[in-house]
């Protein structure tokens, strides 16, 4: 049985289902915890790793760009599907110079981007302290449907970083390891 009351000294009602479970209350030992993070969708991007065809990372003055390339034909273009006789596309470093990209690092970045969840919203961090006006890194993704996603990382402090996504109104807090894995070196 579940009981509820709308006011601290009000009448007690018998409720037909457990409202605490619907509200996201979790039990840890003897404590019942209502975590506001359960009320928000903190998934930053709605993409898969296969959706990404181009990644440009700017950290400081360094710019690195890696693209899916069909060997002998060039970069995969939005809405372009490789022909059945074409070689399998590979990740190729196109900036600052043409070279093979480290597949392990690119796979790690694409999987981290596809499963990118924020720790929380950064709305409690004052705007001037977010560091988004002088980004620590900027990541631009081009997807195979032709859309682009721009992620701007601001202040990196302790175990977290501030993240803004173009087109989304609120900045996020993400774990520092997410920042480090998404902006890692792509060279072989």
C-alpha positions as CSV (number, residue, x, y, z in Angstrom):
1,X,0.0,0.0,0.0
2,X,1.1,3.6,-0.7
3,X,-0.1,6.6,1.3
4,X,0.3,10.2,0.4
5,X,-0.6,13.6,1.9
6,X,-0.6,16.9,0.1
7,X,0.1,19.0,3.2
8,X,2.3,18.3,6.2
9,X,-0.7,18.2,8.5
10,X,-3.4,17.4,6.0
11,X,-5.4,14.2,5.5
12,X,-3.6,10.9,4.5
13,X,-4.8,9.3,1.3
14,X,-4.5,5.6,0.3
15,X,-3.1,5.7,-3.3
16,X,-3.5,2.8,-5.7
17,X,0.2,2.9,-7.0
18,X,3.6,3.9,-5.8
19,X,4.1,7.5,-6.7
20,X,7.7,7.4,-5.5
21,X,8.7,5.0,-8.3
22,X,7.1,7.2,-10.9
23,X,8.8,10.2,-9.5
24,X,12.3,8.6,-9.7
25,X,12.9,8.0,-6.0
26,X,15.6,5.5,-5.5
27,X,16.5,3.5,-2.4
28,X,20.1,3.5,-1.1
29,X,20.3,1.5,2.1
30,X,17.8,3.0,4.5
31,X,17.5,6.3,2.6
32,X,15.0,7.2,-0.1
33,X,16.6,9.7,-2.5
34,X,14.8,12.0,-5.0
35,X,17.5,13.2,-7.4
36,X,16.4,16.1,-9.7
37,X,18.8,14.7,-12.4
38,X,16.2,12.0,-13.0
39,X,13.7,14.6,-14.2
40,X,15.9,15.8,-17.1
41,X,17.0,14.2,-20.3
42,X,20.8,14.8,-20.1
43,X,21.5,13.1,-23.4
44,X,23.4,15.8,-25.3
45,X,23.2,14.4,-28.9
46,X,20.8,12.1,-30.6
47,X,23.2,10.4,-33.0
48,X,25.0,7.2,-33.6
49,X,28.7,6.7,-34.2
50,X,27.9,5.7,-37.8
51,X,26.1,9.1,-38.4
52,X,29.4,11.0,-38.1
53,X,31.4,11.5,-41.3
54,X,33.6,14.5,-40.4
55,X,35.1,15.7,-37.1
56,X,37.0,19.0,-36.7
57,X,38.6,19.7,-33.3
58,X,40.0,23.1,-32.4
59,X,42.1,23.3,-29.2
60,X,43.9,26.6,-28.7
61,X,45.5,27.3,-32.1
62,X,45.6,23.7,-33.2
63,X,43.0,22.4,-35.6
64,X,42.7,18.7,-36.5
65,X,40.1,17.4,-38.9
66,X,39.4,13.8,-39.7
67,X,36.9,12.7,-42.4
68,X,35.5,9.4,-43.6
69,X,37.2,8.9,-47.0
70,X,36.5,6.4,-49.8
71,X,40.0,5.4,-50.8
72,X,40.8,6.7,-54.3
73,X,37.7,8.9,-54.4
74,X,37.9,11.4,-51.5
75,X,35.8,12.4,-48.5
76,X,32.3,10.9,-48.1
77,X,29.8,13.7,-48.8
78,X,26.5,14.2,-46.9
79,X,23.8,11.8,-48.1
80,X,26.3,9.9,-50.2
81,X,26.3,6.1,-49.8
82,X,29.4,4.3,-51.0
83,X,28.7,2.1,-54.0
84,X,28.7,-1.7,-53.6
85,X,32.0,-1.9,-55.5
86,X,33.6,1.0,-53.6
87,X,36.2,0.3,-51.0
88,X,35.1,0.6,-47.4
89,X,35.4,4.2,-46.2
90,X,38.3,4.9,-43.8
91,X,39.0,7.7,-41.4
92,X,41.6,10.0,-42.9
93,X,43.3,13.0,-41.3
94,X,42.7,15.9,-43.7
95,X,44.0,18.8,-41.5
96,X,46.7,19.9,-40.8
97,X,48.0,17.4,-43.4
98,X,46.8,14.3,-45.1
99,X,47.7,11.2,-43.1
100,X,46.1,8.0,-41.8
101,X,44.1,8.6,-38.6
102,X,44.3,6.4,-35.5
103,X,41.2,4.2,-35.9
104,X,41.2,3.4,-32.2
105,X,41.1,7.1,-31.2
106,X,38.5,8.0,-33.8
107,X,36.3,5.1,-32.8
108,X,36.6,6.2,-29.2
109,X,35.6,9.8,-30.1
110,X,32.7,8.8,-32.2
111,X,31.3,6.3,-29.6
112,X,31.8,8.9,-26.8
113,X,30.0,11.5,-28.9
114,X,27.1,9.2,-29.7
115,X,26.6,8.3,-26.0
116,X,27.4,11.8,-24.6
117,X,25.4,12.4,-21.5
118,X,25.8,15.4,-19.3
119,X,26.5,15.3,-15.6
120,X,23.9,18.1,-15.1
121,X,22.9,21.4,-16.4
122,X,25.3,24.3,-15.8
123,X,22.6,26.9,-15.2
124,X,23.8,27.5,-11.6
125,X,27.3,28.5,-12.9
126,X,27.3,32.3,-13.5
127,X,27.7,33.0,-17.2
128,X,31.0,34.8,-16.9
129,X,32.5,31.8,-15.1
130,X,31.5,29.2,-17.7
131,X,34.5,30.1,-20.0
132,X,32.4,29.7,-23.2
133,X,33.6,33.2,-24.4
134,X,37.2,31.7,-24.5
135,X,36.6,28.1,-25.3
136,X,39.1,25.4,-24.2
137,X,38.0,23.4,-27.3
138,X,35.5,23.4,-30.1
139,X,34.3,20.2,-31.9
140,X,32.3,20.4,-35.1
141,X,30.7,17.3,-36.4
142,X,29.2,16.8,-39.8
143,X,26.7,14.0,-40.1
144,X,25.8,11.9,-43.1
145,X,22.4,13.6,-43.3
146,X,24.2,16.9,-43.9
147,X,23.5,18.5,-40.5
148,X,26.3,19.9,-38.3
149,X,26.6,19.8,-34.6
150,X,28.9,22.3,-32.8
151,X,30.1,21.5,-29.3
152,X,31.9,24.3,-27.4
153,X,33.8,23.4,-24.2
154,X,34.4,26.2,-21.8
155,X,36.0,26.1,-18.4
156,X,37.6,22.8,-17.4
157,X,37.8,22.7,-13.6
158,X,38.4,19.8,-11.2
159,X,36.6,16.7,-12.6
160,X,34.2,18.6,-14.9
161,X,33.9,20.8,-17.9
162,X,31.3,23.2,-19.2
163,X,29.7,22.3,-22.6
164,X,27.5,24.3,-24.8
165,X,25.8,22.8,-27.9
166,X,24.8,25.1,-30.7
167,X,21.0,25.3,-30.9
168,X,20.4,24.1,-27.3
169,X,19.5,26.8,-24.8
170,X,21.2,25.5,-21.7
171,X,24.9,24.7,-21.1
172,X,25.8,21.4,-19.5
173,X,28.4,20.1,-17.0
174,X,30.2,17.0,-18.3
175,X,32.9,14.9,-16.7
176,X,36.4,16.0,-17.5
177,X,37.2,12.5,-18.9
178,X,34.5,13.1,-21.5
179,X,36.1,16.4,-22.5
180,X,39.5,14.7,-22.8
181,X,38.2,11.7,-24.8
182,X,36.3,13.8,-27.3
183,X,39.2,16.2,-27.9
184,X,42.0,13.6,-28.0
185,X,44.7,13.4,-30.6
186,X,43.6,11.8,-33.8
187,X,47.1,11.3,-35.4
188,X,48.5,7.9,-35.7
